[in-house]
C-alpha cells in the first residue's frame, strides 16, 4: 500500500445501519463487523477516489490531530481490513 492508493469497498461489502442496535454494521458474506466510530469514518472514505494520504488528512482534521500522529493507525487499519478482504487497496 502507498499513500497514493485509493482504497474502496469490494462489491460484497456494505455498510448498513442496524436500527435494533442503533449502530452501523459492515456486512460481507457470512460476516458482520461492528466498527467503532473512527473505523467507520475511515471506511466511509474508502470510495476508490480518496487516496490514503487524503483519508489520513481528513481523519486528522476531523479529530483535530496531527496527520503524522494518525497515519500509522489509519494505514494499519486499512492493511488489516485489506487482509480480511473487506477493503480493496
DSSP file (Angstrom, degrees, kcal/mol; ACC not computed):
  #  RESIDUE AA STRUCTURE BP1 BP2  ACC     N-H-->O    O-->H-N    N-H-->O    O-->H-N    TCO  KAPPA ALPHA  PHI   PSI    X-CA   Y-CA   Z-CA
    1    1 A X              0   0    0      0, 0.0     2,-0.3     0, 0.0    78,-0.0   0.000 360.0 360.0 360.0 141.3    0.0    0.0    0.0
    2    2 A X    >   -     0   0    0     87,-0.2     3,-1.5     1,-0.0    50,-0.3  -0.815 360.0-105.4-123.6 169.5    1.2    3.5   -0.7
    3    3 A X  T 3  S+     0   0    0     -2,-0.3    50,-2.4     1,-0.3    51,-0.3   0.692 121.5  57.3 -66.6 -16.4   -0.1    6.9    0.2
    4    4 A X  T 3  S+     0   0    0     48,-0.2    -1,-0.3    47,-0.2     2,-0.0   0.505  79.8 113.9 -91.9  -4.9   -1.4    7.2   -3.3
    5    5 A X    <   -     0   0    0     -3,-1.5    47,-2.1    46,-0.1     2,-0.6  -0.365  58.9-147.5 -62.3 145.6   -3.5    4.1   -3.1
    6    6 A X        -     0   0    0     83,-0.3    45,-0.2    45,-0.2    -1,-0.1  -0.815  17.9-153.6-118.0  89.0   -7.2    4.8   -3.4
    7    7 A X        +     0   0    0     -2,-0.6    41,-2.6    43,-0.3     2,-0.3  -0.204  16.7 177.8 -65.0 152.4   -9.0    2.2   -1.2
    8    8 A X  B     -AB  47  88A   0     80,-2.0    80,-3.7    39,-0.2     2,-0.4  -0.949  33.5-102.8-145.4 164.7  -12.5    1.1   -1.9
    9    9 A X        -     0   0    0     37,-0.9    78,-0.2    -2,-0.3    77,-0.1  -0.782  41.7-118.2 -89.0 133.4  -15.0   -1.4   -0.5
   10   10 A X    >   -     0   0    0     -2,-0.4     3,-1.9    76,-0.3    -1,-0.1  -0.208  30.1-102.8 -63.8 163.4  -15.4   -4.5   -2.6
   11   11 A X  T 3  S+     0   0    0      1,-0.3    -1,-0.1     3,-0.0    -2,-0.0   0.820 121.0  57.1 -56.7 -32.3  -18.9   -5.3   -4.1
   12   12 A X  T 3  S+     0   0    0     17,-0.0     2,-0.4    16,-0.0    17,-0.4   0.437  97.0  76.1 -83.8   2.7  -19.6   -7.9   -1.5
   13   13 A X    <   +     0   0    0     -3,-1.9     2,-0.3    15,-0.1    15,-0.2  -0.938  55.9 165.1-117.2 134.3  -19.0   -5.4    1.4
   14   14 A X  E     -C   27   0B   0     13,-2.1    13,-3.3    -2,-0.4     2,-0.5  -0.989  33.0-128.0-145.4 155.7  -21.5   -2.8    2.5
   15   15 A X  E     +C   26   0B   0     -2,-0.3     2,-0.4    11,-0.2    11,-0.2  -0.894  34.3 175.5-102.6 128.8  -22.1   -0.5    5.4
   16   16 A X  E     -C   25   0B   0      9,-2.7     9,-3.1    -2,-0.5     2,-0.4  -0.997  29.8-122.9-139.8 139.9  -25.7   -0.7    6.8
   17   17 A X  E     -C   24   0B   0     -2,-0.4     2,-0.7     7,-0.2     7,-0.2  -0.656  18.6-151.8 -80.9 132.8  -27.4    0.9    9.8
   18   18 A X  E  >> -C   23   0B   0      5,-3.2     4,-1.5    -2,-0.4     5,-1.4  -0.908   5.0-166.0-106.0 106.5  -29.0   -1.6   12.2
   19   19 A X  T  45S+     0   0    0     -2,-0.7    -1,-0.1     1,-0.2     5,-0.1   0.781  85.6  58.3 -65.8 -25.8  -31.9    0.1   13.9
   20   20 A X  T  45S+     0   0    0      1,-0.2    -1,-0.2     3,-0.1    -2,-0.0   0.944 119.3  28.4 -68.2 -46.9  -32.2   -2.5   16.6
   21   21 A X  T  45S-     0   0    0      2,-0.2    -2,-0.2    -3,-0.1    -1,-0.2   0.554 101.3-134.2 -87.8  -8.8  -28.6   -2.0   17.8
   22   22 A X  T  <5S+     0   0    0     -4,-1.5     2,-0.3     1,-0.2    -3,-0.2   0.930  70.2 103.9  51.4  50.0  -28.6    1.7   16.7
   23   23 A X  E   <S-C   18   0B   0     -5,-1.4    -5,-3.2    -7,-0.1     2,-0.4  -0.974  75.3-103.5-152.2 159.4  -25.2    1.2   15.2
   24   24 A X  E     -C   17   0B   0     -2,-0.3     2,-0.3    -7,-0.2    -7,-0.2  -0.716  33.2-162.5 -89.2 140.5  -23.6    0.7   11.8
   25   25 A X  E     -C   16   0B   0     -9,-3.1    -9,-2.7    -2,-0.4     2,-0.6  -0.890  16.8-136.4-118.4 150.7  -22.5   -2.7   10.7
   26   26 A X  E     -CD  15  33B   0      7,-2.9     7,-2.4    -2,-0.3     2,-0.4  -0.950  29.0-159.6-105.2 118.6  -20.1   -3.7    8.0
   27   27 A X  E     +CD  14  32B   0    -13,-3.3   -13,-2.1    -2,-0.6     2,-0.3  -0.834  21.9 157.4-106.8 134.9  -21.7   -6.7    6.2
   28   28 A X  E >   - D   0  31B   0      3,-2.3     3,-2.7    -2,-0.4   -15,-0.1  -0.926  60.4 -57.3-140.7 165.8  -19.9   -9.2    4.0
   29   29 A X  T 3  S-     0   0    0    -17,-0.4     3,-0.1    -2,-0.3   -17,-0.0  -0.216 122.0 -13.3 -52.2 121.1  -20.9  -12.7    3.1
   30   30 A X  T 3  S+     0   0    0      1,-0.1     2,-0.3    -3,-0.0    -1,-0.3   0.594 122.5  91.8  64.6  14.5  -21.4  -14.7    6.3
   31   31 A X  E <   -D   28   0B   0     -3,-2.7    -3,-2.3     2,-0.0     2,-0.4  -0.996  49.3-171.5-139.7 144.8  -19.7  -12.0    8.4
   32   32 A X  E     -D   27   0B   0     -2,-0.3     2,-0.4    -5,-0.2    -5,-0.2  -0.999   7.7-168.6-133.7 132.2  -20.8   -8.9   10.3
   33   33 A X  E     -D   26   0B   0     -7,-2.4    -7,-2.9    -2,-0.4     2,-0.6  -0.936  13.6-152.1-120.8 144.7  -18.4   -6.4   11.8
   34   34 A X        -     0   0    0     -2,-0.4    -9,-0.2    -9,-0.2     6,-0.0  -0.791  23.0-163.4-115.9  85.1  -19.4   -3.7   14.3
   35   35 A X        -     0   0    0     -2,-0.6   -11,-0.2   -11,-0.2     2,-0.0  -0.316  16.8-119.3 -71.9 150.8  -16.8   -0.9   13.7
   36   36 A X     >  -     0   0    0      1,-0.1     4,-2.5    -2,-0.0     5,-0.2  -0.232  41.0 -89.0 -76.2 178.1  -16.2    1.9   16.2
   37   37 A X  H  > S+     0   0    0      1,-0.2     4,-2.1     2,-0.2     5,-0.1   0.887 126.2  45.9 -60.8 -44.1  -16.7    5.5   15.2
   38   38 A X  H  > S+     0   0    0      2,-0.2     4,-2.1     1,-0.2    -1,-0.2   0.916 112.4  50.9 -68.4 -42.0  -13.2    6.2   13.9
   39   39 A X  H  > S+     0   0    0      1,-0.2     4,-2.7     2,-0.2    -2,-0.2   0.915 110.4  50.1 -59.7 -42.6  -13.1    2.9   11.9
   40   40 A X  H  X S+     0   0    0     -4,-2.5     4,-2.4     1,-0.2    -1,-0.2   0.891 107.6  53.9 -63.1 -40.0  -16.5    3.8   10.4
   41   41 A X  H  X S+     0   0    0     -4,-2.1     4,-0.7    -5,-0.2    -1,-0.2   0.894 111.0  46.2 -61.4 -39.9  -15.1    7.2    9.4
   42   42 A X  H >< S+     0   0    0     -4,-2.1     3,-0.9     1,-0.2     4,-0.4   0.944 112.3  50.0 -66.6 -48.1  -12.2    5.6    7.7
   43   43 A X  H >< S+     0   0    0     -4,-2.7     3,-1.5     1,-0.3    -2,-0.2   0.870 104.6  57.6 -61.6 -37.9  -14.4    3.0    5.9
   44   44 A X  H 3< S+     0   0    0     -4,-2.4    -1,-0.3     1,-0.3    -2,-0.2   0.768 103.7  54.6 -64.1 -24.0  -16.8    5.7    4.6
   45   45 A X  T << S+     0   0    0     -3,-0.9     2,-2.0    -4,-0.7     5,-0.4   0.518  79.6  97.9 -86.4  -5.9  -13.8    7.4    2.9
   46   46 A X    <   +     0   0    0     -3,-1.5   -37,-0.9    -4,-0.4    -1,-0.1  -0.538  42.3 134.3 -82.9  75.5  -12.9    4.2    1.0
   47   47 A X  B    S-A    8   0A   0     -2,-2.0   -39,-0.2   -39,-0.2    -1,-0.2   0.339  76.1-108.8-109.1   3.8  -14.6    5.3   -2.1
   48   48 A X  S    S+     0   0    0    -41,-2.6   -40,-0.2     2,-0.3   -42,-0.1   0.396 111.2  66.6  82.4  -4.5  -12.0    4.5   -4.7
   49   49 A X  S    S+     0   0    0    -42,-0.2     2,-0.3    -4,-0.2    -3,-0.1   0.706  79.9  78.5-113.2 -39.2  -11.3    8.2   -5.3
   50   50 A X  S    S-     0   0    0     -5,-0.4    -2,-0.3   -43,-0.2   -43,-0.3  -0.586  75.7-136.7 -77.0 129.8   -9.8    9.3   -2.0
   51   51 A X     >  -     0   0    0     -2,-0.3     4,-2.6   -45,-0.2   -45,-0.2  -0.358  23.5-109.1 -79.5 165.0   -6.1    8.4   -1.5
   52   52 A X  H  > S+     0   0    0    -47,-2.1     4,-2.6   -50,-0.3     5,-0.2   0.909 122.8  54.4 -58.4 -41.5   -4.7    7.0    1.7
   53   53 A X  H  > S+     0   0    0    -50,-2.4     4,-2.2   -48,-0.2    -1,-0.2   0.909 109.4  46.5 -59.5 -43.4   -2.9   10.4    2.1
   54   54 A X  H  > S+     0   0    0    -51,-0.3     4,-2.8     2,-0.2    -2,-0.2   0.894 111.0  52.3 -66.5 -40.9   -6.3   12.2    1.8
   55   55 A X  H  X S+     0   0    0     -4,-2.6     4,-2.7     2,-0.2     5,-0.2   0.923 110.0  48.9 -61.3 -44.3   -8.0    9.9    4.2
   56   56 A X  H  X S+     0   0    0     -4,-2.6     4,-2.6     1,-0.2    -2,-0.2   0.935 112.6  47.7 -60.7 -46.6   -5.2   10.5    6.8
   57   57 A X  H  X S+     0   0    0     -4,-2.2     4,-2.3     1,-0.2    -2,-0.2   0.909 113.6  47.5 -62.1 -42.7   -5.5   14.2    6.3
   58   58 A X  H  X S+     0   0    0     -4,-2.8     4,-2.8     2,-0.2    -2,-0.2   0.916 112.8  47.5 -66.5 -43.5   -9.3   14.2    6.6
   59   59 A X  H  X S+     0   0    0     -4,-2.7     4,-2.1     2,-0.2    -2,-0.2   0.926 112.1  50.6 -63.3 -44.0   -9.3   12.0    9.7
   60   60 A X  H  <>S+     0   0    0     -4,-2.6     5,-3.1    -5,-0.2    -2,-0.2   0.912 112.7  46.6 -60.0 -42.6   -6.6   14.2   11.3
   61   61 A X  H ><5S+     0   0    0     -4,-2.3     3,-1.1     3,-0.2    -2,-0.2   0.920 111.4  50.9 -66.1 -43.6   -8.7   17.3   10.6
   62   62 A X  H 3<5S+     0   0    0     -4,-2.8    -1,-0.2     1,-0.2    -2,-0.2   0.844 118.9  37.0 -62.8 -33.8  -11.9   15.7   11.9
   63   63 A X  T 3<5S-     0   0    0     -4,-2.1    -1,-0.2    -5,-0.2    -2,-0.2   0.189 110.3-118.5-106.4  15.3  -10.3   14.7   15.2
   64   64 A X  T < 5 +     0   0    0     -3,-1.1     2,-0.3     1,-0.2    -3,-0.2   0.909  69.1 133.9  49.5  52.6   -8.1   17.8   15.5
   65   65 A X      < -     0   0    0     -5,-3.1     2,-0.4    -6,-0.1    -1,-0.2  -0.818  64.9 -95.6-126.4 164.5   -4.9   15.7   15.4
   66   66 A X    >>  -     0   0    0     -2,-0.3     3,-1.3     1,-0.1     4,-1.1  -0.677  31.7-130.9 -78.3 132.4   -1.6   15.9   13.6
   67   67 A X  H 3> S+     0   0    0     -2,-0.4     4,-1.8     1,-0.3     3,-0.3   0.840 108.4  58.1 -53.8 -34.4   -1.6   13.8   10.4
   68   68 A X  H 3> S+     0   0    0      1,-0.2     4,-0.6     2,-0.2    -1,-0.3   0.825 102.8  54.6 -64.8 -30.1    1.7   12.2   11.4
   69   69 A X  H <4 S+     0   0    0     -3,-1.3     4,-0.3     1,-0.2    -1,-0.2   0.793 117.2  34.1 -74.5 -27.8    0.0   11.0   14.7
   70   70 A X  H  X S+     0   0    0     -4,-1.1     4,-2.6    -3,-0.3     5,-0.3   0.619  95.4  86.7-101.7 -14.4   -2.8    9.2   12.9
   71   71 A X  H  X S+     0   0    0     -4,-1.8     4,-2.7     1,-0.2     5,-0.2   0.905  89.5  47.4 -55.7 -49.4   -1.0    8.0    9.8
   72   72 A X  H  X S+     0   0    0     -4,-0.6     4,-2.4     1,-0.2    -1,-0.2   0.894 113.8  48.1 -62.6 -39.8    0.3    4.7   11.2
   73   73 A X  H  > S+     0   0    0     -4,-0.3     4,-2.4     2,-0.2    -1,-0.2   0.911 112.9  47.2 -67.8 -42.2   -3.1    3.8   12.7
   74   74 A X  H  X S+     0   0    0     -4,-2.6     4,-2.7     2,-0.2     5,-0.2   0.932 114.3  47.2 -64.8 -45.4   -5.0    4.5    9.5
   75   75 A X  H  X S+     0   0    0     -4,-2.7     4,-2.5    -5,-0.3    -2,-0.2   0.919 112.9  48.8 -62.7 -43.9   -2.5    2.6    7.4
   76   76 A X  H  X S+     0   0    0     -4,-2.4     4,-2.5    -5,-0.2    -1,-0.2   0.906 112.0  49.6 -62.9 -41.4   -2.6   -0.4    9.9
   77   77 A X  H  X S+     0   0    0     -4,-2.4     4,-2.6     2,-0.2     5,-0.3   0.948 112.2  46.8 -61.8 -49.3   -6.4   -0.4    9.9
   78   78 A X  H  X S+     0   0    0     -4,-2.7     4,-2.0     1,-0.2    -2,-0.2   0.891 113.4  49.2 -62.1 -39.5   -6.6   -0.3    6.1
   79   79 A X  H  X S+     0   0    0     -4,-2.5     4,-2.5    -5,-0.2    -1,-0.2   0.919 111.1  49.6 -66.2 -42.8   -4.0   -3.1    5.8
   80   80 A X  H  X S+     0   0    0     -4,-2.5     4,-1.2     1,-0.2    -2,-0.2   0.925 113.8  44.8 -61.4 -45.3   -5.8   -5.3    8.4
   81   81 A X  H  <>S+     0   0    0     -4,-2.6     5,-3.1     1,-0.2     6,-0.9   0.818 111.8  53.4 -71.4 -29.3   -9.2   -4.8    6.6
   82   82 A X  H ><5S+     0   0    0     -4,-2.0     3,-1.7    -5,-0.3    -1,-0.2   0.905 105.1  53.9 -67.6 -41.3   -7.5   -5.5    3.3
   83   83 A X  H 3<5S+     0   0    0     -4,-2.5    -2,-0.2     1,-0.3    -1,-0.2   0.812 108.0  50.7 -61.9 -29.5   -6.0   -8.7    4.6
   84   84 A X  T 3<5S-     0   0    0     -4,-1.2    -1,-0.3    -5,-0.2    -2,-0.2   0.398 117.7-116.9 -86.4   1.7   -9.6   -9.7    5.6
   85   85 A X  T < 5S+     0   0    0     -3,-1.7    -3,-0.2     2,-0.2    -2,-0.1   0.785  86.7 114.7  66.1  30.4  -10.7   -8.9    2.0
   86   86 A X  S   <S+     0   0    0     -5,-3.1     2,-0.4     1,-0.2   -76,-0.3   0.546  74.1  38.9-104.0 -12.4  -13.0   -6.1    3.3
   87   87 A X  S    S-     0   0    0     -6,-0.9     2,-0.5   -78,-0.2    -1,-0.2  -0.999  73.4-142.3-137.2 136.0  -11.1   -3.2    1.7
   88   88 A X  B      B    8   0A   0    -80,-3.7   -80,-2.0    -2,-0.4   -40,-0.1  -0.865 360.0 360.0 -97.7 129.0   -9.5   -3.2   -1.8
   89   89 A X              0   0    0     -2,-0.5   -83,-0.3   -82,-0.2   -87,-0.2   0.410 360.0 360.0-102.7 360.0   -6.2   -1.3   -2.0
